[in-house]
């Protein structure tokens, strides 16, 4: 228990004690006494004036006691339990923290350093610092809950944004003790840095890209010696090419592989040398899954244009509208002549109107040159045949007109909703000269390019659109990706039935690809243990990907692959020692429900508690009143039993 004052400003009233002493002497009583002669009293008065001696009295003591107790009572003394200081523990979750450091990883050592810091009965904010900052446990969590949250942490983000982590710490617990556990040499002001990890040998892929007829791979290294590393390219478990790269110590090297066929997903792997500390950067991915297209085109022009687009698989079917594909190209329009709601929900469409029996030919005069679908598409003086019996295209319900004839009749429109889009033309390909122009293959290419079958993310980055990801092991993962891989993804993240259906499809895909992946797995076994662990099962996961979205997760972060500590100055109000107030009233924890954080104004209102005095303040007020009564009685001349009076001198 410690003594504190809830209103310490009133202690300034103690400065009035000297004033009380001065007023006491000015207030001294003078009594009239009859004497026979005045010269003796005048002589005594002159002598006393020369040497005035301070003689405290019970009256002065009562006055001082009243003033002091009144001041202390107004300051509201209170006995409160000893406060446990607030603490913030920030754990670096970047990819370099997954590097092997002796028998453990850097992150394992960071957890051991953070474990005693999150203990205690006070408020503790456990923050994971990655590409974003995240509170891992409520501020009022128990020590066991904090330890469990600490054990659940995993590294793997492409970088750690310490500035965001410190800003979150300042918002949650202003003025708290801040501890950062990281493998970097950070300059963070008043925060205390706990550095883990020693310099280590490592090689990793820092860049992977596909050019015209070639694949480019860049490799970085950390360590005191140059290293020669083998780089291999794979597609669907097939080894496309391999070569060696000489990387200088703490430097970078590159290699280019000429390839004629660059379709599909290309995987680059490093045959990591012995002692390689980090496995997350030994594999990377590029390219995209082929776009599957179904069409009911019996004219042939559309089919030929679609087959000319690279990385596209085209199938013909009279019932193309009912089949599953990334893109459906229809030349018979929709049932009933208009798109139904469930049509758009099933995927992307390019729809042409049915051929008119007696078309009316018109010329296109205006089109939207800025729209991505019409990039490099010249529709000037385009002749089209329209069916006079068909309802003209409208602009309502989310549609946007892209082209009009000379009389302003809409002939081409587009609609987009939640990443699904539909392009509709009011004419048939056989009744226009568009198929004879260079604009036709350009339009078809633009349409196919809008189909996003593959998404690239950095490790630790949130998945776009809340997609549900089925990993190589068949498990459903939501949120951030923490290891490299190619995944089958479904857009129906909120539907349990869709998730289960996707999982069943992924299982069937893997079952059908066991034989095809056996050779690739044998090739993996020939590599290093770290690379084998990182790549196991990935060839199987790539087989049979005919629907959904593929997510390519790669590290490609030179700063994380170079495991030497780098000095960095982190700028934030918390790092500079500033103390701020909570801007938001509620900050959500990860899986632990909302964490209520009181603002400074709320704390002041709680401190005032309606202006009520504490028990100690009431006692002091009573004693001050008693002293005031005693002083009044003594000044009035009443004889008190506990006060001994001296003989009175004449004035």
C-alpha positions, 0 to 999 in steps of 0.5 A, a space after each residue: 500500500 502506498 499513500 497518494 493524494 488524489 488532488 495534490 494541488 491543494 497542498 499548496 495551501 501549506 504555504 499559508 503556515 508562515 502567514 498564520 504565524 504572522 497574523 498570530 502576533 498581529 492578533 495578540 490581545 492587549 488587556 487594560 490594567 490599572 497601575 499606580 505609576 507608568 514609568 516602570 511599565 514604559 521601561 519594561 516595554 522598551 526593554 522587551 521591544 529590544 529583544 522580542 523572543 518567539 514564545 509558541 503558545 497553544 493558540 498558535 499551535 491550534 491555528 497551525 494545526 487547523 490550516 495544515 489539516 485543512 490543506 491535507 484534507 482538500 488534497 484527498 489523501 488515500 491509501 492505494 495498492 502499489 501500482 504495477 507499471 504498464 508494459 508493452 512487449 513487441 516481438 519481431 515476426 519478420 522472416 529473418 526471425 525464422 533463421 536457424 540460430 544454433 539448436 533453435 531459431 531466432 524466434 524461439 530465442 525471442 520467445 524465451 526473452 519475451 516470456 518473463 516480460 509478459 508475466 505479472 499482474 499489471 496490464 501488458 500489451 503483447 504485439 506482433 510486429 510484421 507487415 502490420 502490427 497486431 495485438 495478440 492478447 487483451 490488455 487484462 489477460 492473465 499470465 497464462 493467456 499471455 503465455 499461450 498467445 506468445 506460444 501461438 506466434 509465428 514468424 514469416 512476414 516479409 518485413 516488420 514495420 516497427 513504426 506501426 507497432 510502436 504507434 499501436 503501443 502508444 495508443 494502447 498504453 501511453 507512457 508504458 515501458 516498451 520492450 522490443 525483441 528483434 534481430 535488428 539493431 534498432 534505434 527506438 528512443 526510450 524503448 528497450 531493445 532485446 536483440 537476439 540472433 548472431 550473424 549466419 550464413 544464408 542464400 536466398 532468392 531475392 527476385 524472380 520474374 518472367 520476361 520475353 522468352 526468359 526467366 530472371 532469378 536474383 540471389 543474395 547471400 550473407 556471410 563472410 565467404 562467397 558461395 556457389 548455389 544451384 538454381 532450378 526451375 520447375 513447372 508442374 513437377 517438371 524440371 525446366 532448367 538449372 544453373 549455378 550462380 556465384 554470389 559474393 560474400 554479403 552480395 548478390 548474383 543473378 542468372 537468366 534461363 531462356 525458355 520458349 514456353 512461359 505459360 503456367 506457374 514457374 517455381 524457382 528453387 535453390 539447392 541450399 548449401 550446408 549451413 543455410 539458415 533460412 528456408 523461406 527464401 529458398 523457393 519462389 513462384 511466378 507466372 499464372 495459372 492458365 485461363 480456362 475459356 468455354 465458348 459456344 462460338 460456331 462461327 470460329 472467329 472468336 475461338 481462333 482469337 481466344 486460342 491465340 492468347 498466351 496461357 489460355 485453354 479454350 474449349 467448345 461446347 453448345 452448352 458453354 453457359 452451364 460449364 465451369 470456367 474462368 471465362 465464358 464466351 457466348 454467342 447466343 446471348 442469355 436465356 430470355 435475352 438478359 443476364 440473370 442474377 445467378 449468371 454473374 455469380 457463376 463467373 466472368 462473361 463475354 456475351 454477343 447477341 444472337 445472329 439477327 434474321 434481318 439485321 439493320 447495319 449501323 456505324 459506331 461513332 463513339 467509344 470509351 478509349 480510356 476503359 481497360 477493355 478497349 485499350 488499343 481497340 480502335 472502333 472508328 467506323 465499325 459496321 455492326 448489324 443490330 436486330 430491330 426486334 431486340 430490346 436495346 441495351 440499357 445503362 441501369 442496374 450497374 451497366 456502363 456503356 462503352 460504345 454507341 452508334 451515330 444515333 446514340 444507340 448503345 452497342 457495347 456495355 460492361 458491368 462489374 461487381 465484387 471482382 466478377 464482370 460481364 461484357 455484352 455486345 448487341 451484335 453477333 460476330 458474323 454480322 460485323 467487320 470487327 473480326 476483320 480488324 486488328 481491334 478484334 484480337 486486341 479486344 479478346 486479349 484485353 478481355 482475357 487479361 481481366 480474368 485474375 486467376 493468380 494473385 501474388 502476395 508477400 509472406 505475411 500479407 493479408 489475402 485479397 478479398 478474404 479468399 479461402 486458401 487450401 494449402 498443399 496439406 489440404 488445410 484451410 487457411 485464412 488471413 496471412 500466408 507465412 510460408 511460400 507455396 502455390 495454393 488453390 483458392 476459393 472466393 467463397 470465404 464465408 461459406 462453410 459448404 464452399 470451403 468443404 467442397 473446395 477441400 474435397 476438390 483439392 483432395 481429389 486433385 492431389 490423389 490424381 497427381 500422386 504419381 506425377 508428383 513422385 519424381 518431383 518429391 524424389 528430386 526434393 529429397 536430393 536437396 537440403 533438409 531445409 529446402 525439402 521441408 519448405 517444398 514438400 507437397 507443392 508439386 501435388 498442390 499445383 495439379 488439377 487447378 482448373 478453377 478458383 484463384 491461385 495465390 503465389 506467396 514468395 518472400 523476395 525480400 533481400 533485407 530478410 535474406 541478408 541475416 546480418 543485423 542492420 541499424 535502423 532508426 524507428 520514428 514514432 511518438 512512442 520511440 521518441 518518448 512522447 506520451 499520447 492519448 488513446 485516439 480510438 475507444 475500442 481496439 480489437 484483439 486477435 481472436 480474443 474479442 474487443 479490448 476496452 481502453 479507457 481514454 484520458 478523459 474517462 480516467 480523470 472522471 474515474 479519479 474524481 469519482 463524483 468529488 467524494 472525499 476519501 475516509 482519510 480526508 474526512 478524518 482530517 476535516 474532523 481534526 481540523 474542525 476540532 482545532 478550530 473550536 479549541 482555538 476559538 475557546 482559547 482566544 475567547 478566554 475560557 479556561 480549559 483543563 488541559 491548558 496551563 495559563 501564565 500570569 498575564 503581563 500588563 500591556 
